[in-house]
Amino acid sequence: MANLPSHASPSFGAQSPATSHNVDELSLTLNPTSTPALHSRLDDIRDDAASDRGDMTPAVPASLLSPSFTPPATPGGTINTAQLLQQAQLAGVRTDTTHTKRPKLLSCLPDVECIVRARIPTTTGAEMFLHLYHNDLDNKEHLAIVFGNTIRSRSLDKVRPGETEMDRMIRGAYMGKLRPGRVSSWTDDEKNGESSNAEVGGAVSGSQTPLQSNLNEAPLVRIHSECYTGETAWSARCDCGEQLDEAARLMSLPMETLNEVASQQSMPVPSNAAGGVIVYLRQEGRGIGLGEKLKAYNLQDLGSDTVEANLLLRHPADARSYGLATAILVDLGLGADSNPHGIRLLTNNPDKIQAVEGPNREVVVKERVPMVPLAWRSGGKMGIKSSEVEGYLQTKISKMGHLLQ
Ligand SMILES: [Zn+2]
């Protein structure tokens, strides 16, 4: 992991041994078996506390100075659980000693850049465009799953110095559709070249007409955090897989089907006329990583609920953060600067609304669209059936303020 940026693993930021400040009270909260690495990290914290420069710490960007931390690796990576536990402890120390600085957490959004986009035909017949993002907070590949043809990434469409038309098409910065022999990223010959170079570097003017007529309604947005167990390994401990499927279904249904579904369900079904985005954040296990999540599952089998298990492992109940999602939505043209309609957020978690809107309301949530579990909606005929998921949903309601109607 030697190529990680210095902030990716906050326990091991390079430090000068010369730092010594008189904040000895910190040591009262320390684990007496601290390792040298821990000491070097504590120098960092002392330095923060004494110099009052908090979020200016070179090794840790401002947006990481929070009780939340992002694990250094996603599944398949090598996570040292002892280090993670230390990080959690240190996150606690940091929170206690710098609590007056916490509001600065979200003082600005991270920088994000869409590196590549590709069309993905799906098993349901709908098409989506998968956007892969890099950012200046962590080294993970966060994703945006975009439904509809009107939502485009500014950073992707921006012209890069020295690139050829082929380069642009390979990284997905093209209008219309790709086909064998196509030579221009800007002009889709099949459509008689309706777009032009006027689009360079800014909002894509070639698609303005359909965009504006479709934006009579705010786009549907779902912020989804990676859940390997629930999405890939068939887990019935949580409903993440079902929620991801349902969000994609709502965003990809043709309008006529939507109306039909709405009449069948005798409940409002949100229209997807303005397109939809699922921002897929790589923060497994509410941000604690897969290894720690599996330990939490064992604690749950020993009698803890999902919140207690995280706390027993010295992690925050919820270590996720959403600044990256806000930044990605702004890049996709759904921010307040370019989208007067706001967004409709698919969530049961009211805290998520404020988190997604960002520090200066860079994104405006016009409406919250609830995600009622399929099993509840269908009277138990469909959806996940397990005692574990019932307990999980119950804890979300009683301890995490979720609204499940
Ligand atoms: Zn899950």
Residues whose N, C-alpha, C, O or C-beta is under 5 A from the ligand:
A	BS01	ZN	C227 G230 C238 C240
